Amino acid sequence: MLVMVVVLVVVLVLMLVVEVVVVVVLVLMVVVLLLMVVVLLLLLLMRVMAMVLEVVVLVVVVLVLVVKEETAAAAALAAVVVVINDTL
């Protein structure tokens, strides 16, 4: 009788340990998923900021072209477009 009680207690303790380990693993998985979402959002934000920067630079260079109508501005526009496309 005493052996059965000891075996039952050991089994219950082992089940509790396994349950705690499973909960810890699940919490860690949720944390990793949240970190992945944050990283993806940061990458999306960087991409959007790069697109906005490209548009701003192109607008500024086009305004310079319209105001001055110089070939140097056209060369600067081409150089800026090449640099932006290389970075993206």
N, C-alpha and C positions, 0 to 999 in steps of 0.2 A: 504493500500500500504506500509506504513512504517513498519507494523508488518511483512509483507512478507519479506521485505529486512532484518530486524533484524533476523528473523528465518533463512534466507538463510546464513547470515554472521555467525550465531552461528553454523549451520550445517557445513559450510566450515572450521571453526576453529576446530571443533571437528574432522573432517576428517583429518586435518593437524596434530593434536595431535596423532591420531591413527596411521597415517603414520610414524611419528617420533618414536613412541613406537615400531612399527614393525621393523623399520630399526635398532633401538638399540638392539632389541632382536636378529635379524639376525646377527649383528656384534658380539654380545656376543656368539652366537652359533658357529660362525667361529673361534673365539678365543678359545673356549673350544675344538673344534675339533683339532685345531693346537696344543694345549697343550697335547691332547691325543696322537697325532702322535709323539710328542717329547718324551713323557713318554714311548711309545712303542719302539721307536728307542733306548732309553737308556736301556730298559730292554733287547732288542736284543743285544746291545753292551756288556752288563754285561754277557749275556749268552755266547757270542763269546769269551769274555776275560776269562771266567771260563774254556771253552773248551781249549783255547790256554794254559792257566796255567796248566791244567791237562796234556796236551801233553808234555809241557816242563818238568814238574816234573817227569813224567814217563820216558822221555828220559834220564834225569839226573840219575835217579835211575837205569835204565837199563845199563847206562854207568858205574856206580859204580859196578854193578853186573859183567859186562864183565871184568872190570879192576881187581877187587879184588876177585871175585867169593867167597864171604863169605855168610854165612847164615844170618848174621845180616842185610846185604843189602836186602836179600829176605824178611826178616821180616819188614824192613822199607818200602819196596815196597808195601807189603800187607797193612800196616798201612796207607800209603799215599792214596792208592786206596780206602780204606774204608772211610777215612776222606773226600776225594773229592766226593765220591758217596753220602755221607750223606749231604754235603753242597749243592749238586745239587738237 
